[in-house]
Amino acid sequence: GRPLRVLTAAAGFAVLLVAVFLAGRYSRPAAPAQLAGLSDQARENILASAAADHLDRVQILLTEMANSGDTPESLAANRDRAAELVKESRLVRQSMDAQGETQTTNFLDETERFLIEAAHTSDSKTGNEALALRDRIESDSLLFKVRVVESNLRNEERKL
C-alpha cells in the first residue's frame, strides 16, 4: 500500500542522488591538471586558440542567422547551436578570466548574452524574435566585432 510506495520513492530518490553525485565526481574535466605543467606562454597560446575557434563558430552562427529564412527547421537548428555555443562560451570565458584576460572576457560575456537570447527564442513568436535578433546582429555590429576579436586572437596566437 502507501508505506511501500513511500519507501520505493525514497529508495529511488536515494539511488538518483548517488548517481548524480558519482556523475559529477567522474565527469569533471581534467584540463587544469593537464595544463599545470605547461609554461605560461603555452597556456596563453592554447587559450587564444580555443577562444578564436569558439568565436569562429559564433561567427558562422551569426552569419547563418542573419541570412537564413524563418522556417521552423532553420530557427530550431540555430536555437540548438546557440545553446551549445553558450555552454562552450562559459568554459572559454571562465578560462580566460582565470588568466586575467578581461577585455576578451568582457566581449565573450557580450556574445554569450546574445547567444542565450537566441537559444531561448520561443516557437510561438519565432518570426518576430528572429527578426529582432537579426536587427541586433546588424545594429550592434556584432558580426563585425566577432570577426575583429577572432582575428586579433589568431594574431596573438601566431605571436606566441
C-alpha positions as CSV (number, residue, x, y, z in Angstrom):
1,G,0.0,0.0,0.0
2,R,1.0,3.5,0.8
3,P,4.1,2.8,3.0
4,L,5.5,0.6,0.3
5,R,5.1,3.4,-2.3
6,V,6.8,5.9,0.0
7,L,9.6,3.5,0.7
8,T,10.1,2.8,-3.0
9,A,10.1,6.5,-3.8
10,A,12.6,7.2,-1.1
11,A,14.9,4.4,-2.3
12,G,14.6,5.7,-5.9
13,F,15.5,9.2,-4.8
14,A,18.5,7.8,-2.8
15,V,19.7,5.9,-5.9
16,L,19.2,9.1,-8.1
17,L,21.2,11.2,-5.5
18,V,24.1,8.7,-5.6
19,A,24.0,8.6,-9.4
20,V,24.1,12.4,-9.6
21,F,27.0,12.5,-7.1
22,L,29.0,9.9,-9.0
23,A,28.3,11.5,-12.4
24,G,29.5,14.9,-11.1
25,R,32.6,13.4,-9.4
26,Y,33.8,11.5,-12.5
27,S,32.7,13.8,-15.3
28,R,34.9,16.8,-14.2
29,P,37.3,17.8,-16.9
30,A,41.0,17.0,-16.3
31,A,42.2,20.1,-18.2
32,P,43.6,22.1,-15.2
33,A,45.8,19.2,-14.2
34,Q,47.0,18.7,-17.8
35,L,47.7,22.4,-18.2
36,A,49.6,22.6,-14.9
37,G,52.9,21.5,-16.4
38,L,52.7,24.0,-19.3
39,S,54.5,27.3,-19.5
40,D,52.5,30.5,-19.3
41,Q,53.2,31.1,-22.9
42,A,51.9,27.7,-24.0
43,R,48.7,28.2,-21.8
44,E,48.1,31.6,-23.4
45,N,48.6,30.1,-26.9
46,I,46.1,27.3,-26.1
47,L,43.6,29.7,-24.6
48,A,43.9,32.2,-27.5
49,S,43.4,29.3,-30.0
50,A,40.3,28.0,-28.1
51,A,38.8,31.4,-27.9
52,A,39.4,32.1,-31.6
53,D,37.9,28.7,-32.6
54,H,34.9,29.5,-30.4
55,L,34.4,32.9,-32.0
56,D,34.7,31.3,-35.4
57,R,31.8,29.1,-34.6
58,V,29.9,32.1,-33.2
59,Q,30.6,34.0,-36.5
60,I,29.2,31.1,-38.6
61,L,26.0,31.0,-36.5
62,L,25.6,34.8,-36.7
63,T,26.1,34.7,-40.4
64,E,23.5,32.0,-40.8
65,M,21.1,33.7,-38.5
66,A,21.5,37.0,-40.5
67,N,20.9,35.2,-43.8
68,S,18.6,32.3,-43.1
69,G,14.8,32.2,-43.6
70,D,12.3,32.0,-40.9
71,T,11.4,28.3,-41.4
72,P,10.8,26.4,-38.2
73,E,13.6,24.0,-39.1
74,S,16.3,26.7,-39.5
75,L,15.1,28.5,-36.4
76,A,15.2,25.3,-34.4
77,A,18.7,24.4,-35.7
78,N,20.0,27.9,-34.9
79,R,18.5,27.8,-31.4
80,D,20.1,24.4,-30.7
81,R,23.5,25.6,-32.0
82,A,23.2,28.8,-29.9
83,A,22.5,26.7,-26.8
84,E,25.7,24.6,-27.4
85,L,27.7,27.7,-28.0
86,V,26.5,29.2,-24.7
87,K,28.0,26.2,-22.8
88,E,31.2,26.5,-24.8
89,S,31.4,30.2,-24.2
90,R,31.1,29.8,-20.5
91,L,34.1,27.4,-20.4
92,V,36.2,29.7,-22.6
93,R,35.2,32.8,-20.7
94,Q,36.0,31.2,-17.3
95,S,39.4,30.0,-18.5
96,M,40.2,33.5,-19.9
97,D,39.0,35.1,-16.7
98,A,41.3,32.9,-14.7
99,Q,44.2,34.1,-16.9
100,G,43.3,37.7,-16.4
101,E,42.1,38.4,-20.0
102,T,39.4,40.9,-19.1
103,Q,39.0,42.6,-22.4
104,T,38.3,39.3,-24.3
105,T,36.3,38.0,-21.3
106,N,34.0,41.1,-21.4
107,F,33.5,40.6,-25.2
108,L,32.7,36.9,-24.6
109,D,30.2,37.9,-22.0
110,E,28.5,40.2,-24.5
111,T,28.3,37.5,-27.2
112,E,27.1,35.0,-24.6
113,R,24.2,37.2,-23.7
114,F,23.2,37.3,-27.3
115,L,23.6,33.5,-27.6
116,I,21.4,33.0,-24.6
117,E,18.7,35.1,-26.1
118,A,19.0,33.2,-29.4
119,A,18.9,29.9,-27.6
120,H,15.7,30.9,-25.8
121,T,13.6,32.1,-28.7
122,S,10.1,30.6,-28.5
123,D,8.4,28.8,-31.2
124,S,5.2,30.8,-30.9
125,K,6.9,34.1,-31.9
126,T,9.9,32.9,-33.9
127,G,9.4,35.2,-36.8
128,N,9.3,38.4,-34.8
129,E,12.1,37.2,-32.4
130,A,14.3,36.1,-35.3
131,L,13.8,39.5,-36.9
132,A,14.7,41.2,-33.7
133,L,17.9,39.1,-33.3
134,R,18.9,39.9,-36.9
135,D,18.4,43.6,-36.2
136,R,20.6,43.2,-33.1
137,I,23.3,41.5,-35.2
138,E,23.3,44.5,-37.5
139,S,22.7,47.4,-35.1
140,D,25.2,46.2,-32.6
141,S,27.7,45.3,-35.3
142,L,28.0,42.0,-33.5
143,L,29.2,40.0,-36.5
144,F,31.9,42.6,-37.3
145,K,33.1,42.7,-33.6
146,V,33.3,38.9,-33.6
147,R,35.4,38.9,-36.7
148,V,37.8,41.6,-35.3
149,V,38.2,39.9,-31.9
150,E,38.7,36.5,-33.6
151,S,41.3,37.9,-35.9
152,N,43.1,39.6,-33.0
153,L,43.2,36.3,-31.1
154,R,44.6,34.5,-34.2
155,N,47.3,37.2,-34.5
156,E,48.1,36.8,-30.8
157,E,48.2,33.1,-31.2
158,R,50.8,33.4,-34.0
159,K,53.0,35.8,-32.0
160,L,53.1,33.3,-29.1
